[in-house]
Amino acid sequence: MNYFQRAADIDLPPHLAAPTRIRIGNTYLQLGSPSEAMYHLNLAKSLTPAEPDVYLALGKAYLLSDKSDRREALKCLTTALSLNPQVSIIKYPPYERKILTSDSEIEPSH
């Protein structure tokens, strides 16, 4: 992780910095640290707001966070699909199940 952090600290142009932040975020997700992942993924989102992989990873991070924010996860996953209909959320069945099975229904936002 130290190498990723060093790469993130380098002043890179946005087209290089964003993929680095996405990789760091995904690595934190694999390590079970969704809050750390969200930090790097939100930085990536600010650099490349039209990148579906950012929203896909953010959706996973929201689902895995202690607060398990399903509404925000659903927004992110929907955005990922709208940016690229080919993005595969289905290949992440544990995340999909967590969205679809909840103790409380997600209320529509007004």
C-alpha positions as CSV (number, residue, x, y, z in Angstrom):
1,M,0.0,0.0,0.0
2,N,2.9,2.3,0.7
3,Y,3.8,2.3,-3.0
4,F,0.3,3.3,-4.0
5,Q,0.3,6.1,-1.5
6,R,3.7,7.4,-2.8
7,A,2.2,7.3,-6.3
8,A,-0.8,9.2,-5.1
9,D,1.3,11.9,-3.5
10,I,3.1,12.7,-6.7
11,D,1.7,15.7,-8.5
12,L,0.3,13.8,-11.6
13,P,-1.9,15.2,-14.3
14,P,-5.6,14.2,-13.8
15,H,-5.6,11.5,-16.5
16,L,-2.9,9.7,-14.5
17,A,-3.9,10.6,-11.0
18,A,-7.4,9.3,-11.3
19,P,-6.6,5.7,-12.3
20,T,-4.0,5.7,-9.4
21,R,-6.7,6.8,-6.9
22,I,-9.1,4.2,-8.3
23,R,-6.5,1.4,-7.8
24,I,-5.8,2.6,-4.3
25,G,-9.5,2.7,-3.5
26,N,-10.1,-0.8,-4.9
27,T,-7.1,-2.0,-2.9
28,Y,-8.6,-0.5,0.3
29,L,-11.9,-2.2,-0.5
30,Q,-10.1,-5.6,-0.8
31,L,-8.4,-4.9,2.5
32,G,-11.8,-4.2,4.1
33,S,-11.3,-0.5,4.6
34,P,-14.2,1.2,2.8
35,S,-13.8,4.6,4.5
36,E,-10.2,4.8,3.2
37,A,-11.4,3.6,-0.2
38,M,-14.1,6.3,-0.3
39,Y,-11.4,9.0,0.3
40,H,-9.4,8.0,-2.7
41,L,-12.4,7.3,-4.9
42,N,-13.9,10.6,-4.2
43,L,-10.6,12.3,-5.2
44,A,-10.7,10.2,-8.4
45,K,-14.3,11.3,-9.0
46,S,-13.4,14.9,-8.7
47,L,-10.6,14.4,-11.3
48,T,-12.7,12.3,-13.7
49,P,-16.4,12.7,-13.0
50,A,-17.4,10.6,-16.1
51,E,-15.5,7.5,-15.2
52,P,-17.9,4.6,-14.5
53,D,-15.3,2.6,-12.6
54,V,-15.2,5.3,-9.9
55,Y,-18.9,5.0,-9.3
56,L,-18.8,1.3,-9.3
57,A,-16.1,1.2,-6.7
58,L,-17.8,3.9,-4.7
59,G,-21.0,1.9,-4.7
60,K,-19.2,-1.1,-3.3
61,A,-17.5,1.1,-0.7
62,Y,-20.9,2.5,0.5
63,L,-22.3,-1.0,0.8
64,L,-19.3,-2.2,2.8
65,S,-19.1,0.8,5.1
66,D,-20.2,0.5,8.7
67,K,-23.2,2.7,7.9
68,S,-24.0,0.6,4.8
69,D,-25.6,3.5,2.9
70,R,-27.7,1.6,0.4
71,R,-29.3,4.7,-1.1
72,E,-25.9,6.3,-1.9
73,A,-24.6,2.9,-3.2
74,L,-27.6,2.6,-5.5
75,K,-27.0,6.1,-6.8
76,C,-23.4,5.3,-7.5
77,L,-24.1,2.0,-9.2
78,T,-26.9,3.6,-11.3
79,T,-24.5,6.3,-12.4
80,A,-21.9,3.7,-13.3
81,L,-24.5,2.0,-15.5
82,S,-25.7,5.2,-17.1
83,L,-22.1,6.2,-18.0
84,N,-21.4,2.8,-19.4
85,P,-24.2,0.2,-19.8
86,Q,-21.5,-2.5,-20.3
87,V,-20.2,-2.1,-16.8
88,S,-20.7,-5.3,-15.0
89,I,-22.2,-5.0,-11.5
90,I,-23.6,-8.5,-11.8
91,K,-20.1,-10.0,-11.4
92,Y,-20.2,-8.7,-7.8
93,P,-23.1,-10.8,-6.5
94,P,-22.4,-10.2,-2.8
95,Y,-22.8,-6.4,-3.4
96,E,-25.9,-6.9,-5.4
97,R,-27.5,-9.1,-2.7
98,K,-26.7,-6.5,-0.1
99,I,-28.6,-3.9,-2.1
100,L,-31.6,-6.1,-2.8
101,T,-31.9,-7.6,0.7
102,S,-32.4,-5.1,3.5
103,D,-34.3,-4.8,6.7
104,S,-35.8,-1.5,5.4
105,E,-37.0,-0.4,2.0
106,I,-35.1,2.4,0.3
107,E,-37.5,5.3,0.2
108,P,-37.7,7.2,-3.1
109,S,-36.0,10.6,-2.9
110,H,-38.1,13.6,-3.5
